[in-house]
């Protein structure tokens, strides 16, 4: 690595630490100040921070691999997560969540179900889930950033004691980066996280523009057309996906056939089914919800969520598109002749391109940008996880009355504890991927049904929520254990056949079991008190089946009106998904020089932006706060 690249990375690290520590004094006023920035941070800073937190390294490497292999239609793979939740949050959920005026996602549950035994059961399972998720993701980041940095950076940081290896180079790099990130995150809370993430977002955008510009200038149209087929750039698909690779690149078609997405029509259908319910369920209790709760008003919560979509996708896919173009021209030929081509080859495309095909200066900025992507996502989890420990467990159940400084110190200790536990787990590399997959599988398996019902059905209560979450998490975990042990089952047995089914196709089973747990838990226990329901409904104003609660409120106040926006909200979500998709396709088509489709994507972006201005933004402007 050239001294210029090293200097850029070192300068970035010092600048990030300096900004984070400089602004940290504002975090010491109390828990609200520490975890939510005192609800005083402007919406556009929070939007940049939220976008920065979603710009993670491992996700970027995965997107590079699937775009390389599957072509432009790979943007639909993102629906598995699903990325639509950002659109649903923008259209209506941000306003619903922010009206609660609380600190964490699990505390929000108490406003819905009350503070009795049922409410506390639902509150506790969300808090525990959020803490476990934070620890699991920190462990995953520990493993991921270490491997990434050790591939890129030239120094071997292995530490030995005698003949025994104390720390591998991967672990040393991970410890250094995590230590530096933890310093400003713990010291400054939300203020430092947002300030540094805004800085990091700027570096990521600059890196994306530079790598896209470099790829556009150095790679010719002819070189691209020699590799790509017309099918690679086609977003239309049939029931089965057909590999678009021809000639000497046909080995990539064989890789497509082995990845479990051959029945592409069924895969997309299942992703749509999952995406709709998971998106209405709302954000999981992590940094995304924390940004919504940190805004100054309901109006700004909606603004922030819309701005997150706007600032995230185009810069991210310029970077991804630039990397993929360089990979297609310079790396694809040598990969295609490999006799052992596998998914792991796709995962190292990103570091391979950076190491061998990016010039001095741009390499340093790109590495600083990817390091920023890691640090911003990591700091978001380090800041959000302890909020559940301190506010939802320690303060609520152990020390309800104490000075604000005491809770801030407790938050520092909780943050260190989460990081330390996560790092310890990170040393057991073989189990980290399993843990992370379990969390993500359970997250959108067990989380969806109960959190969908909490918005739309008045009779749904705390025990229904608790048992719905528990049942869904249990089935999701069984599915994951089957998947992890599928090599151990005898061919032809029902366990072997069941284990071969991709997780996306198991989702309906998880969803139905979770719904069953939710309904049984609700109908076999008393309803939530009408006073709690009236307070929640009059404050949050969701649509759905709330007639008994509405009639009670209408009897008390003739001027009270119900939310009639279901149809307009759903239409706006459809328009928003198209808007979001255009922001992904626009930079991809531009980078592969398909100018007609670039213009179509741009036109779709402009038209949908104008429509949303009148159907969504003008309505948000009328919010009272």
Buried (B, 14 or more C-beta within 10 A) or exposed (E): BEEEBBEBBEEBBEBBBEBBBEBBEBBBBBBBBBBBBBBBBBBBBBBBBBBBBBBBBBBBBBBBBBBBBBBBBBBBBBBBBBBBBBBBBBBBBBBBBBBBEBBBBBBBBBBBBBEBEBBBBBBBBBBBBBBBBBBBBBBBBBBBBBBBBBBBBEEEBBEEEEEEEEBBBBBBBBBBBBEBBBBBBBBBBBBBBBBBBBBBBBBBBBBBBBBBEBBBEBBEEEBBEEBBBEBBBEBEBEEEBEBBBBEEBEBBBEBBBEBEBBBBEBBBEBBBBBBBBBBBBBBBBBBBBBBBBBBBBBBBBBBBBBBBBBBBBBBBBBBBBBBBBBBBBBBBEEBBEEEEBEEEBBBBBBBBBBBEBBEEBBBBBBBBBBBBBBBBBBBBBBBBBBBBBBBBBBBBEEEEEEEBEBBBBBBBBBBBBBBEBBBEBBBEBEBBBBBBBBBBBBBBBBBBBBBBBBBBBBBBBBBBBBBBBBBBBBBBBBBBEBBBEBEEBEEEEEEBEBBEBBBBEBBEBBBBBBBBBBBBBBEEBEBBBEEBBBBBBBEBBBBBEBEEBBEBBBEEEEEBEBBEBEEBBBEBBEBBBBBBBBBBBBBBBBBBBBEEBBEBBBEBBEBBBEBBEEBBEEBBEEBEE
